[in-house]
Amino acid sequence: MSDFEYELETNEGGQTTFDIKGLFFKIISFWPLILISILFALGIAYYINVRKQNIYRLESLISVENEQSPFFTTNTSISFNWGGVSGKVGKVVTEVNTRTHNELVVDSLEFYKQYLREGKYNLIDIYKKSPFDVVIDKNKLQLLGRLVEIKPIDDVNFELSIDFGEATSVACQNYITRQIESVVLNTNSVSQKYAYGDKIELPFLNVVVKRNNNVGFVQDSKHYLRFLNFDSVVNQYQNAVRATPKSRDASSILRMIMTGNNKARIVDYLNATVEILARTELARKNLYATNTIKFIDSSLAEVDAILKAGTIEMSDFRKRNKVFDVTEELSLVSDNLKGLDNSREVERSKLQYLNSLEQYLLTQKDYTKIVAPTSVGITETNIIASVQNITALAIERQNLEYTTQPGNVLFDDLDRKIDAEKNVLLETITATKRTINYQLNEVNNKIAKLEAELRNLPEDQQEFLKIQRKLDISIETYNVYQSKLSEAKIIKAANVSDITFIDKAKDVGGGKIGPNTSLNYIMASLLGLGLPILLVFILYLLDNNIHNTNEVEKLSKIPILGLIGKFNHPNNLVVYEKPKSTVSESFRALRSSLQFIYRQQDDSKQRGKTLMVTSSISGEGKTFCSINIATVYALSGKKTILLGLDLRKPKIFGDFNLKNEKGIVNYLISEEKLEDTIASTHIENLDLISSGPIPPNPSELLMSEKLKDAILKLREVYDFIVLDTPPLGLVADALELSHYADATIYMIRFDYTKKGMLQLVNAKYRNGEVKNISFVLNFYKYKARYGYGYGYGYGYGYGSYGNAYHKNDKESFWERGKRLLKRKKK
């Protein structure tokens, strides 16, 4: 079992509990760290807050409705709307965040151009509040990313400065082509004087700076101009505007919301967004009418050319021939021919349109450019409806391309609808062409009969009627096309955008939403508090040391005999040299507690009592306890001997200013008699047998019969024999020596002894290998991090006696410093 498993307070019964109280007190003990952490976090929050610019949120309100042209009639299909209101709303919501749309807005507002002023902590955007305006030549290169300082000299002149540092070239952009080029520099800086309105033409800068008389330069502050990469600016604004329905009941009313640091920029961007949306939507809405107008214009040009040629031909004829009168019968025939010619021309125009439309549908993919059928007089409702449907679906697909990735299933769905509608239209065209051809044949037959009647006339009259017929047809066709053109232009002019303002964006004060300084301070406080607590919690989980009596009681059933407080003293003779200290009183309490153990034993067999002092590892106060418990017995008048049986690491002789030249080892190897190894100390009634020279086989010596004989002899002479033994957790020597002990003290040092160390002594205790064993808890600190409950349950040590009785154990800072200096001198 690893030491870490004891962190959750695993007791001998196998139950696992978490010491919440211990964790709480440990957290409390780290209050200076927590306080410093909170103050540090608040300092960072303050640093951030004072440097953050204000954040504003403004909005505009728009309507997305199907606005029908007031000149729209059932006899024309030039102007029509596609999709319902919900489709338009979805398109607007999506389009407002497309790159194409935001490129138009950024370009119209020139938001790639920044006006800046040096603030206390950062550069401040002074859009619409700049003391100068800059007009750029978009066809020429402009410097990207560098600050161009504009420093006023007087009301007419200014100084333009640019610092390039160590750069050898700079990036520049042409805002028409959007191309970025690198311009090689021949200087590290530029500083030139110009007059307002002068044309500045440099390889990397082409602008005109104009003075804004409504805004003055801020004293002791620098003013700059900076150009940004067009694509980067578009990326910045692409998702800046959020379009949401105002309510469920008014889904066609959209709120256009935008946040930023400059309210003037927000207002302009919101309004420009809506204006460009409306303009773009109207252009798409008029696309059908626009295509029709282009078709009629081209047709009018052809008819006009024919009409001019016919007029010239008639004029030439009249010059060559005398003017003559046409008989009434001939006029009637001529009028009939004129009517039939007009009918034939109308049917030919229809047939020509249908042939062109059929060929277009079979060879082209962009169906947004189809001309209105009514422009050539086609009134078949099936053809008109099919053309409208195909055009509407084509425009919907075109709009989808702005907002959807290629390959989306929506494209497949629209393509299927377009193909289905196209197949229906092609079948309708075929049937209509058959009808038109039949009607055309009927007209041609009638015309042929009338022309046969005219062949009996003189040749000059026949030529006159032929020229006149051609001229009349051209005039009639021209008038028809002119009428259609006027109608199309009126409908287009009357069209209005489906996107209109309800409430424009405007700076009316307020609108500030950040920074939330209070929230920053709250978050900083929570982080400043939480991080050190988390650190303490981790340290607490990783900490495997024993810190208090509660932990010992949970980890072992071995009784606790007493508790020794922490005391700073230059040697281990605390009881002798500081008899009124609380530590001395703790050892007297230990002596009293040991009496209860000894009384339970049969005193008739042997006179002297033995006490073994051991521990888990070195450093837990075993030697310190041995010396002082022996001193307590000696000072009480009991003849006491301290026997050093830690043969590997002898210590006890140094505090008595004795040498370790001979000791129990010399007796065990038969070099010395037992009485010759006994040394008297300066403490009355206290003798000492040190360990002597370190042997190569300490375990074998301690297991010898001679040691048993030595213990028996010492029992006859001394009242108490204190055995200072090796650590029980490191070697087996102490376990062998426990057979000679009437009582055993097992030392535990707070904040030092590991919890897992108690497993060995617990096992020995349960198996009966160690008897009459008790814990003594060492290094108690009155204000320790785990300082709740120490010693108060035992009636001795700290807390049993008042300060009026005991000598003050606490050292001042100066006393501690003097003591450390003395120890260094020694």
C-alpha positions in Angstrom: 0.0 0.0 0.0 1.5 3.4 -1.0 1.8 6.3 1.3 -0.6 8.4 -0.9 -3.5 6.1 0.0 -3.5 7.5 3.5 -4.4 11.0 2.4 -8.1 10.1 2.6 -7.6 9.0 6.3 -7.7 5.3 5.9 -8.1 3.8 9.3 -7.4 0.3 10.5 -11.0 -0.7 10.0 -10.6 -0.1 6.2 -13.0 2.9 6.2 -12.0 5.9 4.2 -13.0 9.4 5.2 -11.9 12.9 4.1 -10.7 15.3 6.7 -12.7 18.4 5.6 -11.9 20.2 8.9 -8.2 19.6 8.3 -8.5 21.0 4.8 -10.4 24.0 6.0 -7.7 24.9 8.6 -5.0 24.3 6.1 -6.6 26.8 3.7 -7.0 29.3 6.6 -3.4 28.9 7.4 -2.5 30.1 3.9 -4.4 33.3 4.3 -1.4 35.5 3.4 -0.9 33.7 0.1 -4.7 33.9 -0.6 -4.7 37.6 0.2 -1.7 38.3 -2.0 -3.3 36.3 -4.8 -6.6 38.2 -4.6 -4.8 41.6 -4.5 -2.6 40.5 -7.5 -5.7 39.4 -9.5 -7.5 42.7 -8.7 -4.4 44.5 -9.8 -4.5 42.7 -13.1 -8.2 43.4 -13.5 -7.6 47.1 -12.8 -4.8 47.1 -15.4 -7.1 45.6 -18.0 -10.1 47.8 -17.1 -8.3 51.1 -17.4 -6.8 50.1 -20.8 -10.0 48.7 -22.3 -12.0 50.9 -24.7 -15.7 51.3 -24.3 -17.9 48.8 -26.2 -21.2 50.1 -27.7 -24.2 48.3 -29.2 -26.5 50.1 -31.6 -29.2 48.8 -33.9 -31.5 49.7 -36.8 -34.9 48.4 -37.7 -35.9 47.3 -41.3 -38.8 45.7 -43.1 -38.6 42.9 -45.6 -41.9 42.8 -47.5 -43.0 41.9 -51.0 -43.5 45.3 -52.6 -45.4 44.9 -55.9 -45.0 47.5 -58.7 -48.2 49.6 -59.0 -47.9 49.4 -62.8 -47.9 45.6 -62.8 -50.8 44.1 -64.9 -51.8 40.6 -65.8 -50.8 41.4 -69.4 -47.1 41.6 -68.7 -44.5 39.5 -66.9 -41.7 42.1 -66.9 -41.9 42.7 -63.2 -42.5 40.0 -60.7 -41.3 38.8 -57.3 -39.8 35.5 -56.4 -40.2 33.7 -53.0 -42.3 34.6 -50.0 -41.5 37.0 -47.2 -40.0 34.2 -45.1 -37.6 33.3 -47.9 -36.5 36.9 -48.3 -36.0 37.3 -44.5 -33.8 34.2 -44.5 -31.8 35.5 -47.5 -31.2 38.8 -45.8 -30.2 37.2 -42.5 -27.7 35.1 -44.4 -26.5 37.6 -46.9 -25.6 40.2 -44.3 -22.7 38.0 -43.2 -21.5 37.1 -46.6 -18.1 38.2 -47.8 -19.5 39.7 -51.1 -21.9 41.9 -49.2 -19.3 43.1 -46.7 -16.8 43.9 -49.4 -19.3 46.3 -50.9 -20.0 47.9 -47.5 -16.3 48.2 -46.5 -15.4 49.6 -50.0 -18.3 52.2 -49.9 -17.3 53.4 -46.4 -13.5 53.1 -47.0 -13.2 51.4 -43.6 -9.7 50.2 -44.5 -8.7 53.8 -43.7 -8.2 54.6 -40.0 -7.9 57.9 -38.2 -6.1 57.5 -34.9 -5.1 59.6 -31.9 -2.5 58.6 -29.2 -4.3 58.0 -25.9 -3.0 57.4 -22.4 -2.9 53.6 -22.8 -3.6 52.9 -26.5 -4.5 54.4 -29.9 -8.0 55.9 -30.1 -10.2 55.6 -33.2 -11.3 59.1 -34.0 -13.5 58.3 -37.0 -15.7 61.3 -37.8 -13.8 63.3 -35.2 -10.5 63.6 -37.0 -9.0 67.1 -37.5 -8.1 66.1 -41.1 -9.7 64.1 -43.9 -7.8 62.0 -46.4 -8.8 61.4 -50.0 -7.0 58.5 -51.5 -6.2 57.5 -55.1 -7.6 54.0 -55.2 -5.8 53.2 -58.4 -2.4 53.7 -56.8 -0.6 52.0 -53.9 -1.2 52.8 -50.3 1.1 51.9 -47.4 -0.3 49.1 -45.2 -0.1 48.8 -41.5 2.3 51.7 -40.8 1.4 54.8 -38.8 1.5 58.0 -40.8 1.7 60.9 -38.4 0.0 64.1 -39.4 1.5 67.0 -37.3 0.0 70.5 -37.8 2.4 73.3 -38.4 -0.1 76.1 -38.9 -3.6 76.5 -40.4 -2.3 75.9 -43.9 0.6 73.5 -43.5 1.3 70.2 -41.8 4.2 67.7 -41.5 3.8 64.1 -42.7 6.1 61.6 -40.9 6.6 57.9 -41.3 9.1 55.7 -39.4 10.0 52.5 -41.1 12.5 51.4 -38.5 15.0 48.9 -40.0 12.6 47.7 -42.8 14.0 47.6 -46.3 10.6 47.2 -48.0 6.9 47.8 -47.2 3.6 46.2 -48.2 1.2 48.4 -50.2 -2.2 47.7 -51.7 -4.2 48.9 -54.6 -7.8 49.2 -53.4 -9.2 48.8 -56.9 -7.5 45.6 -57.9 -7.0 44.6 -54.2 -3.5 43.5 -55.2 -0.7 43.8 -52.6 2.8 44.7 -53.7 6.1 45.1 -52.0 7.8 48.5 -52.4 11.6 48.8 -51.8 12.6 51.6 -49.4 15.6 53.8 -49.8 15.2 55.5 -46.5 14.4 54.6 -42.9 11.9 57.4 -42.3 10.0 60.1 -44.1 9.4 63.7 -42.8 8.0 66.2 -45.3 6.1 69.4 -45.2 2.9 69.8 -47.2 0.0 72.2 -47.5 -3.6 71.0 -46.9 -5.0 70.0 -50.3 -1.6 69.1 -51.9 -1.4 65.9 -53.8 1.0 63.6 -52.0 2.6 61.2 -54.5 5.1 58.8 -53.0 5.9 55.3 -54.1 4.0 53.9 -51.2 1.5 56.7 -50.5 -0.9 58.6 -52.8 -3.3 60.8 -50.9 -4.7 64.3 -50.4 -4.9 65.6 -46.8 -7.6 68.1 -46.2 -8.2 70.2 -43.1 -11.4 69.5 -41.1 -12.2 73.0 -39.7 -14.9 71.6 -37.4 -12.4 69.6 -35.3 -9.2 70.8 -33.8 -5.9 68.9 -33.1 -5.7 67.7 -29.5 -2.7 69.3 -27.7 0.2 67.1 -26.6 -1.2 64.2 -28.6 -0.1 62.6 -31.8 -2.5 62.1 -34.7 -2.1 59.3 -37.2 -3.4 57.8 -40.5 -3.2 54.1 -41.1 -4.3 51.9 -44.0 -5.3 48.3 -43.5 -5.4 45.2 -45.7 -8.8 45.3 -47.4 -9.4 41.5 -47.0 -8.5 41.7 -43.3 -11.0 44.5 -42.7 -13.7 42.5 -44.5 -12.9 39.5 -42.3 -13.2 41.7 -39.3 -16.7 43.0 -40.3 -18.0 39.9 -41.9 -19.8 38.7 -38.8 -20.1 42.0 -37.1 -23.8 42.7 -38.0 -26.4 40.3 -36.5 -29.9 40.3 -38.1 -32.7 38.8 -35.9 -36.5 39.0 -36.2 -38.0 41.6 -33.9 -40.6 39.2 -32.7 -42.5 36.0 -33.7 -45.6 38.1 -34.6 -43.5 40.4 -36.9 -41.1 38.0 -38.6 -40.6 40.3 -41.5 -39.3 43.1 -39.2 -35.5 42.6 -38.6 -33.3 44.2 -36.0 -29.8 44.9 -37.4 -27.5 44.8 -34.3 -23.8 45.7 -34.2 -21.2 46.2 -31.4 -17.9 48.1 -31.6 -15.7 50.7 -30.0 -16.8 53.7 -32.1 -20.4 54.6 -32.3 -20.0 56.7 -35.5 -18.5 53.6 -37.3 -21.4 51.4 -36.0 -24.0 53.9 -37.3 -22.5 54.2 -40.7 -21.9 50.5 -41.1 -25.4 49.6 -40.1 -27.0 52.1 -42.4 -24.7 51.3 -45.3 -25.4 47.6 -44.8 -29.2 48.2 -45.2 -28.8 50.5 -48.1 -26.6 48.1 -50.1 -28.9 45.2 -49.2 -31.8 47.2 -50.6 -29.9 48.3 -53.7 -28.7 44.7 -54.4 -32.1 43.2 -53.8 -33.8 45.8 -56.1 -31.2 45.0 -58.9 -32.0 41.4 -58.6 -35.7 42.1 -58.6 -35.4 44.2 -61.8 -33.2 41.6 -63.5 -36.1 40.2 -65.5 -37.2 43.6 -66.7 -33.6 44.7 -67.4 -33.1 41.7 -69.6 -36.3 42.5 -71.5 -35.3 46.1 -71.9 -32.0 45.1 -73.4 -33.8 42.7 -75.8 -36.3 45.4 -76.9 -33.5 47.9 -77.3 -31.6 45.6 -79.6 -34.7 44.8 -81.6 -35.6 48.5 -81.9 -32.2 49.1 -83.3 -32.7 46.5 -86.1 -36.2 47.8 -86.9 -35.0 51.4 -86.9 -32.4 50.4 -89.5 -35.0 48.7 -91.7 -37.3 51.7 -91.3 -34.6 54.2 -92.4 -33.7 52.0 -95.3 -37.4 51.8 -96.3 -37.9 55.6 -96.0 -34.9 56.2 -98.3 -36.1 53.7 -100.8 -39.6 55.4 -100.9 -38.0 58.7 -101.3 -35.9 57.5 -104.2 -38.9 55.9 -105.9 -40.9 59.2 -105.7 -38.0 61.1 -107.2 -37.9 58.6 -110.2 -41.6 58.3 -110.8 -44.5 60.8 -111.0 -47.0 60.9 -108.2 -50.2 59.1 -109.0 -53.5 58.3 -107.3 -54.4 54.8 -106.1 -57.9 53.6 -106.8 -60.2 52.8 -104.0 -60.2 49.1 -104.9 -56.4 49.1 -104.9 -56.3 50.9 -101.5 -58.6 48.2 -100.1 -56.3 45.5 -101.3 -53.3 47.3 -100.0 -54.9 47.7 -96.6 -55.7 44.0 -96.4 -52.1 43.2 -97.3 -50.9 45.5 -94.7 -52.9 43.8 -92.0 -51.8 40.4 -93.1 -48.2 41.5 -93.2 -48.5 42.8 -89.7 -50.0 39.5 -88.5 -47.3 37.5 -90.3 -44.6 39.7 -88.7 -46.1 39.2 -85.3 -46.2 35.4 -85.8 -42.6 35.4 -87.1 -41.5 37.3 -84.0 -43.2 34.8 -81.8 -41.6 31.9 -83.7 -38.2 33.5 -83.6 -38.5 34.1 -79.9 -39.6 30.5 -79.2 -36.7 29.1 -81.3 -34.2 31.3 -79.4 -35.7 30.4 -76.1 -35.6 26.7 -77.0 -32.0 26.9 -78.1 -31.1 28.9 -74.9 -32.7 26.3 -72.6 -30.8 23.5 -74.3 -27.4 25.1 -74.4 -27.2 27.5 -71.4 -27.1 27.0 -67.6 -27.8 30.6 -66.4 -31.6 31.0 -66.7 -31.7 34.5 -65.1 -31.3 36.3 -68.4 -34.5 35.0 -70.1 -36.5 37.7 -71.9 -40.2 38.2 -71.0 -42.4 36.3 -73.5 -44.9 39.3 -73.6 -42.2 41.5 -75.1 -42.9 39.7 -78.5 -46.7 39.4 -77.9 -46.8 35.8 -76.6 -49.7 35.6 -74.3 -49.9 31.8 -73.7 -50.2 31.5 -69.9 -48.3 28.2 -69.7 -45.2 29.7 -71.4 -45.4 32.9 -69.2 -45.8 30.9 -66.0 -43.0 28.4 -66.9 -40.6 31.3 -67.7 -41.4 33.0 -64.5 -40.9 29.8 -62.5 -37.6 29.0 -64.1 -36.3 32.5 -63.7 -37.4 32.6 -60.0 -35.7 29.2 -59.3 -32.5 30.4 -61.2 -32.4 33.6 -59.1 -32.9 31.6 -55.9 -30.0 29.3 -56.9 -27.9 32.3 -57.7 -28.6 33.8 -54.2 -27.8 30.4 -52.6 -24.3 30.6 -54.1 -23.6 33.6 -52.0 -24.3 31.8 -48.8 -23.8 28.1 -49.2 -20.8 25.9 -49.9 -20.7 24.1 -53.3 -22.0 20.6 -53.2 -24.8 21.3 -50.8 -27.9 19.2 -51.2 -29.9 22.4 -51.7 -28.3 22.9 -55.1 -29.4 19.4 -56.2 -32.9 20.1 -55.1 -33.1 23.4 -57.0 -31.5 21.8 -60.1 -34.1 19.1 -60.1 -36.9 21.7 -59.9 -35.4 23.7 -62.7 -35.0 20.7 -65.0 -38.5 19.6 -64.4 -39.9 23.1 -65.2 -37.6 23.3 -68.2 -38.9 20.0 -69.6 -42.4 21.2 -69.3 -41.6 24.5 -71.0 -39.8 22.8 -73.9 -42.9 20.6 -74.5 -45.1 23.7 -74.4 -42.7 25.5 -76.8 -42.9 22.6 -79.3 -46.7 22.6 -79.2 -46.9 26.4 -79.5 -44.5 26.5 -82.5 -46.8 24.0 -84.3 -49.8 26.3 -83.7 -47.8 29.4 -84.8 -46.6 27.7 -88.0 -50.1 26.7 -88.9 -51.4 30.3 -88.4 -48.4 31.6 -90.4 -49.2 29.3 -93.3 -52.8 30.6 -93.3 -51.6 34.2 -93.4 -49.1 33.4 -96.2 -51.8 31.8 -98.3 -54.0 34.9 -97.9 -51.1 37.2 -98.7 -50.3 35.1 -101.9 -53.9 35.5 -103.2 -53.9 39.3 -102.7 -50.4 39.6 -104.3 -51.7 37.7 -107.3 -54.4 40.3 -107.8 -51.8 43.0 -107.8 -49.7 41.4 -110.5 -52.1 42.8 -113.1 -51.2 46.4 -112.2 -48.4 48.3 -113.9 -44.9 47.7 -112.7 -44.4 51.1 -111.1 -47.6 50.7 -109.1 -46.5 47.2 -108.0 -43.1 48.6 -106.9 -44.8 51.5 -105.1 -47.1 49.1 -103.2 -44.2 46.8 -102.3 -42.1 49.6 -100.9 -45.1 51.0 -99.1 -45.9 47.6 -97.5 -42.4 47.2 -96.3 -42.4 50.7 -94.8 -45.7 50.2 -93.1 -44.6 46.9 -91.6 -41.4 48.6 -90.2 -43.4 51.5 -88.8 -45.9 49.2 -87.1 -43.2 47.0 -85.7 -41.3 50.0 -84.4 -44.4 51.3 -82.7 -45.0 48.0 -81.0 -41.5 47.7 -79.7 -41.5 51.3 -78.6 -44.7 50.7 -76.7 -43.2 47.6 -75.0 -40.0 49.5 -74.2 -41.9 52.3 -72.5 -44.0 49.8 -70.5 -40.9 47.9 -69.3 -39.1 51.1 -68.3 -42.1 52.4 -66.4 -42.5 49.1 -64.6 -38.8 49.0 -63.8 -38.8 52.6 -62.6 -41.8 52.0 -60.4 -40.3 48.9 -58.8 -39.2 49.5 -55.1 -36.9 47.4 -53.0 -38.5 44.9 -50.6 -36.0 46.0 -48.0 -36.8 49.4 -46.4 -35.8 51.3 -43.3 -38.2 51.5 -40.4 -35.7 53.1 -38.0 -32.2 54.1 -39.1 -29.2 53.6 -36.8 -28.4 56.8 -34.9 -26.2 57.8 -32.1 -28.6 59.3 -29.5 -26.4 58.7 -26.5 -26.0 55.6 -24.4 -25.5 52.2 -26.0 -22.6 51.4 -23.8 -22.4 47.7 -22.9 -18.8 47.3 -21.8 -16.3 46.8 -20.5 -18.0 45.3 -17.5 -15.5 46.4 -15.0 -17.5 45.1 -12.0 -17.6 41.6 -13.6 -13.9 41.8 -14.2 -13.2 42.6 -10.6 -15.6 39.8 -9.5 -13.9 37.3 -11.8 -10.5 38.5 -10.6 -11.6 38.0 -7.0 -12.9 34.5 -7.7 -9.7 33.5 -9.5 -7.5 35.1 -6.9 -9.4 33.2 -4.3 -9.9 29.9 -6.2 -6.4 29.4 -7.6 -4.5 29.4 -4.2 -7.3 27.3 -2.7 -6.9 24.8 -5.5 -3.2 24.8 -5.0 -3.6 24.2 -1.3 -6.1 21.5 -2.0 -3.6 19.8 -4.3 -0.9 20.2 -1.8 -3.2 18.8 0.8 -3.9 15.7 -1.3 -0.2 15.2 -2.0 0.7 15.9 1.6 1.2 12.5 3.4 2.6 13.7 6.7 0.9 13.4 10.0 -0.2 16.7 11.3 -2.5 16.2 14.3 -3.7 13.8 16.9 -7.0 13.1 15.0 -5.0 11.6 12.1 -3.0 9.4 14.5 -6.2 8.1 16.2 -7.7 7.3 12.7 -4.6 5.5 11.5 -3.8 3.3 14.6 -5.4 1.8 17.7 -2.2 2.2 19.7 -2.9 4.6 22.5 -1.3 8.1 22.6 0.7 8.5 25.8 1.6 12.2 25.5 2.5 15.2 23.5 5.8 17.2 23.3 5.7 20.8 22.1 8.2 22.5 19.8 10.9 24.3 21.7 14.0 26.0 20.4 17.1 25.1 22.5 20.7 24.6 21.5 20.9 21.0 22.9 18.7 18.2 24.0 18.9 19.0 27.8 15.7 21.0 27.9 14.3 19.5 31.1 17.5 20.0 32.9 18.3 23.5 31.6 14.7 24.8 31.3 12.8 23.1 34.1 9.9 25.6 34.0 9.3 25.3 30.3 6.1 23.7 28.9 8.2 21.1 27.2 9.7 20.1 30.6 6.1 19.9 32.0 5.2 17.7 29.0 7.9 15.2 30.0 6.8 15.2 33.6 3.3 14.4 32.3 4.8 11.5 30.3 6.5 10.2 33.5 3.1 10.3 35.2 1.4 8.4 32.4 4.2 5.8 32.3 3.4 5.1 36.0 0.0 3.7 35.0 1.6 1.2 32.7 4.2 0.1 35.2 1.6 -0.3 38.0 -0.3 -2.9 35.9 2.8 -5.1 35.8 4.1 -7.5 38.5 6.8 -5.7 40.4 7.9 -8.7 42.5 10.1 -10.3 39.8 12.5 -7.5 39.1 13.3 -4.1 40.6 14.3 -1.7 37.8 11.9 -0.7 35.0 12.9 -0.4 31.4 11.6 2.0 28.9 12.4 1.6 25.2 12.2 4.7 22.9 12.0 4.1 19.2 10.5 5.7 16.0 9.9 5.0 12.3 12.9 6.8 10.9 15.6 9.2 12.1 14.8 12.8 12.9 11.5 12.2 14.8 13.0 13.1 18.2 13.8 9.6 19.6 17.1 10.7 21.2 15.6 13.9 22.4 12.8 12.1 24.2 15.2 9.4 25.6 17.5 12.0 27.2 14.7 14.2 28.6 12.5 11.3 30.0 15.7 9.9 31.7 16.4 13.4 33.1 12.9 13.7 34.4 13.2 10.4 36.3 16.7 11.4 37.6 15.5 14.8 38.8 12.7 13.1 40.7 15.3 11.2 42.7 15.1 8.0 40.8 18.4 6.3 40.0 18.3 6.3 36.2 20.6 5.1 33.4 20.4 6.0 29.7 21.5 3.1 27.6 22.5 3.9 24.0 21.6 0.9 21.9 21.5 2.6 18.5 24.8 1.1 17.5 24.7 2.3 13.9 24.2 6.0 14.6 25.1 6.8 18.3 24.2 10.3 19.5 23.3 10.5 23.2 26.8 11.2 24.6 27.4 14.6 22.9 24.9 16.5 24.9 26.6 15.4 28.2 30.0 16.4 26.9 31.1 12.8 27.1 33.2 10.7 24.6 32.1 7.6 22.8 35.4 5.8 23.1 33.9 2.8 25.0 30.4 1.7 25.6 28.0 -1.2 25.4 29.7 -2.5 22.3 32.9 -3.0 24.3 31.0 -5.0 26.9 29.2 -7.1 24.3 32.5 -8.1 22.6 34.0 -8.8 26.1 36.5 -6.0 25.9 35.2 -4.2 29.0 33.2 -5.0 32.1 29.8 -3.6 32.3 30.6 -1.3 35.2 33.6 0.1 33.3 31.3 1.3 30.5 29.0 3.3 32.8 29.7 7.1 32.7 28.4 9.6 35.2 26.7 12.8 33.9 26.5 16.2 35.4 22.9 15.5 36.2 22.4 14.0 39.6 21.1 10.3 39.6 21.6 10.0 35.8 24.3 7.7 34.4 25.0 6.9 30.8 26.2 3.9 28.8 27.0 5.1 25.2 27.0 2.7 22.3 30.8 2.8 21.9 32.6 2.2 18.6 30.4 1.3 15.6 30.5 -2.5 15.1 30.3 -4.3 11.8 27.5 -6.6 13.1 25.2 -4.6 15.3 22.2 -6.8 15.0 24.1 -9.9 16.1 25.5 -8.1 19.1 22.1 -6.9 20.2 20.7 -10.5 20.0 23.5 -11.9 22.2 22.9 -13.2 25.7 25.4 -10.7 27.1 22.9 -7.9 26.4 20.3 -9.8 28.3 22.7 -10.2 31.2 23.5 -6.5 31.1 19.8 -5.6 31.3 19.4 -7.9 34.3 22.4 -6.4 36.1 21.2 -2.8 35.4 17.7 -3.7 36.8 19.4 -4.5 40.1 21.2 -1.3 40.3 18.9 1.3 38.7 15.3 2.3 39.2 14.8 3.2 35.5 16.6 2.1 32.4 15.9 4.1 29.3 16.8 2.3 26.1 17.6 4.6 23.1 17.1 2.2 20.2 17.4 2.3 16.4 14.3 3.3 14.4 11.8 0.4 14.2 10.9 1.2 10.6 14.5 1.0 9.3 16.1 -2.0 11.0 15.0 -5.1 13.0 17.2 -4.2 16.0 14.4 -2.3 17.8 12.1 -5.3 17.5 14.6 -7.6 19.2 15.1 -5.0 21.9 11.4 -4.7 22.6 11.6 -8.0 24.6 13.6 -6.2 27.3 11.2 -3.3 27.5 8.5 -3.0 30.2 7.1 0.0 28.2 7.8 1.2 24.7 7.5 4.8 23.4 7.0 5.2 19.7 7.9 8.7 18.6 5.8 10.5 16.0 6.8 13.9 14.8 4.2 16.2 13.4 4.7 17.5 9.8 7.5 14.9 9.4 6.4 11.3 10.0 4.6 9.7 7.1 1.2 8.2 7.5 2.3 5.0 5.9 5.1 4.5 8.5 2.5 3.5 11.1 1.5 0.4 9.1 4.6 -1.5 10.3 4.0 -0.8 14.0 0.3 -1.5 13.6 1.0 -4.9 12.2 3.5 -5.7 15.0 1.0 -4.5 17.5 -1.9 -6.6 16.1 0.4 -9.7 16.0 1.5 -9.2 19.6 5.1 -8.7 18.7 5.2 -5.4 20.5 3.5 -4.9 23.8 2.9 -2.0 26.2 3.6 0.4 23.3 2.3 4.0 23.2 2.7 6.9 20.9 4.4 10.2 21.9 3.6 13.0 19.5 6.5 15.4 19.1 7.0 18.9 17.6 3.6 20.2 18.5 3.2 23.9 17.5 0.6 26.0 19.2 -0.4 27.9 16.0 0.4 25.2 13.5 -1.5 24.9 10.2 -3.3 21.9 11.5 -3.4 23.4 15.0 -7.0 22.4 15.9 -7.3 20.2 18.9 -3.6 19.4 19.6 -3.1 18.1 23.1 -6.2 19.4 24.7 -7.7 16.0 25.1 -4.8 14.6 27.1 -4.6 17.0 30.1 -1.0 17.7 29.8 1.5 19.5 27.7 0.1 22.7 26.3 -3.1 23.8 27.7 -2.9 22.1 31.1 -0.9 24.9 32.8 -1.2 28.6 32.5 1.4 31.1 31.4 1.5 32.4 34.9 3.1 29.2 36.1 5.4 28.4 33.2 8.3 30.4 31.9 7.7 32.1 28.6 8.9 29.7 25.9 8.6 32.1 23.0 11.7 33.7 21.7 11.7 37.2 20.3 13.2 37.8 16.9 16.4 39.3 18.4 16.8 36.4 20.9 16.5 33.9 18.1 19.1 35.8 16.0 21.5 35.9 18.9 21.1 32.2 19.5 21.8 31.4 15.9 24.9 33.5 15.9 26.2 31.8 19.0 25.7 28.4 17.4 27.6 29.5 14.3 30.5 30.7 16.4 30.7 27.4 18.1 
